[in-house]
Amino acid sequence: MEHTYAEEKTFHNNDFTQNPLNKGEYECYTFINCDFSNSDLAETIFVECVFEGCNFSLARLIMTAFRDIKTTFKNLKLHAVDFSGCDLSNSVFDNCDLTKATFENTIIEKVDFRTSFNYSIDPEINRIKKAKFSLGGVTGLLYKYDIEIDINF
């Protein structure tokens, strides 16, 4: 299997469903309005990358790493994305829809979820130390307990 190491490149409007990225390490890349839906990005490493307006719906991200504080997911639809085993440390999810996204054995330490929504994260099976959530998003951390939370009392 071919592994790639590449640095500092920008992609605009690329359809990675038709021309997938090679497995490897990508450093300081910027992806703007790119389509990764249904893509297999397993075991790929993204370091200090920016993702803006991209579609990761149903992408396979098992054992994928998104490292360092410049990794930003902005205005993305991340429906049913599997983040199992990913290292997302220090990432920012800015206004992302995480409907049915899977977080299992995921490192989300110091991740900022404050403006994102529709996530369900079990703190017992993920490393979430120092992660940031909005008050309204806290329900996504308690979903498994099947309780009702009224924040407008």
Secondary structure as UniProt FT lines:
FT   STRAND          3..7
FT   STRAND          10..12
FT   TURN            16..18
FT   STRAND          23..27
FT   STRAND          30..32
FT   TURN            37..38
FT   TURN            42..43
FT   STRAND          45..47
FT   STRAND          50..52
FT   TURN            57..58
FT   TURN            62..63
FT   STRAND          65..67
FT   TURN            69..70
FT   STRAND          72..74
FT   TURN            79..80
FT   TURN            84..85
FT   TURN            89..90
FT   STRAND          92..94
FT   TURN            99..100
FT   TURN            109..110
FT   TURN            114..115
FT   TURN            123..124
FT   TURN            129..130
FT   HELIX           135..138
FT   HELIX           139..142
FT   HELIX           143..145
FT   TURN            151..152
//
